[in-house]
Amino acid sequence: MTSNGKVYLVGAGPGDPGLLTMKGLRCLHAADLVLYDGLANPLLLRFTSAETERTSRIKSQAGAIGGQEEINRRLIEAAQAGKTVVRLKGGDPYIFGRGSEEAAALAAAGIDFEVVPGVTAAVAAGEYAGLSFTHRDYASAVAFVTAHEDPTKDASLDYEAIARFPGTLVFYMGLQRLDALVKSLLRAGKSASTPACIVSCATYAGQQTIAAPLGQLADAVRAAALHPPSISVVGECVTRREAIAWFEKRPLFGRRIGITRPVAQAASAIERVLELGGEPILLPTIEILPPKDWRAVDAMLARLCEFDWLVFTSVNGVESFLGRLWDIGGDARKLGTVQIAAIGPATGRSLRQFGLRPDLVPPAYRAESLADELRPHVSGRRVLWARADRGRDVLPAELIKAGASLETLVVYRNVDLAAFSKIELDRLERGELDWIALGSPSIAESLAKLCSDAARRQLGQRVRLASISPVTTARAKELGLAVAAQATEYTWDGLLDAIVEAEAVK
Ligand code: SAH
């Protein structure tokens, strides 16, 4: 009986995280260790609590484990230590992906493994760029070809056979190989007028498609300054592209949106940006942590039924406070007849997982409006506000003025992150983001603090700022940050709507 773990070779798909398979998702959930390659979208790492390591075949890549031998060794050793390992590879694990070499090494070492197919780049690039490789009017075959990175192997490619291939040709290869590829095809007899195109960064918001007759493709691509990775397509199907292109028409197509929410709360904003065709960039500035100790919270949980109103001003407040109630063995019955107010719909929805419904949600989702709505109900009443360790103090002043007997309780902490990750900061400094969405005044403050001078110069210029509310806008302005769009509904959905609107008028 061995106590070995298991390795899953999982296709990550081409980039759009939604293209991961359900089986791949289950593997990520179950993993203890994830080794991902440079083509797998790091956004997928949100779906695992495993330790994660980036691999690179280029040994010098900072912080990455490199070399196929070393990767194989790492997979085998981790499995032998009893771990569930996911080897996450861009596209499909076997299509030009060396997954089969990893499988062979695992088999030789007697390690149990499974392979989970992924959407390969060619297929995804075709569909996201409006190319039907096997359209029945044009092609009854399609060939996936790699113009090898390893030039010694290139000799083995029979370009004459490829040029004669009666169907669509799809090439996986670096852009720097394009010139040589086109020359080889033309020399082998392919007509210079054959329709062709390149799709770069397929399924990402930065997807670009350049179409030109084969003879002019290399020049057209040079003029467009594309970014890797890219797929080249040669065949008549390119002529039908415009009719069935769709991805490039979505409202935030081509836009990178910095999401400043703490990672644990970013899921719905990320999904929405992806739906709109944009690329979410995780840019958390704060971290949500439990209170330093639970004594005060636990004491309050024991006397919950003394209160007439329980007020929540964030999802975090609900999750932390009621989560603690659950963890120490209680449930909703401990709330007795207390009424519940929630600042907005998201906070209201988060009550549902605890079997509760808010009695009051104000029409505008901010403290002033919440105070207005509560005012008629709180005179002489005992009110408990479950809050963060910092934030605005509008609510207590207003409620006390209205005659409430108010107690406040810190149920979670809002802690500034010490720094942006190096990758995100570099992107900011290069002005590669189009928008940063500011979800609160304290996030505006953290952003100002975490930016280097170079990054700061991009804010309000190349990188525009969108604000969730007038209060956030005002704070940003005090910090010298220009706000280009402001939400009319003070929620993350409203914030993204404001960005879509601002993009539409441009
Ligand atoms: N296993 C991967 C391919 C790895 S080879 C798969 O099945 O897709 C690497 C090549 O894949 C790149 O040089 C490029 O040609 C292609 N590629 C990968 N992701 C891509 C993307 N998002 N857009 C365009 N081409 C991509």
Residues whose N, C-alpha, C, O or C-beta is under 5 A from the ligand:
A	BS01	SAH	P14 G15 L39 G90 G91 D92 I95 F96 G97 V119 T120 A121 F171 Y172 M173 G174 V199 S200 C201 A202 P229 S230 I231
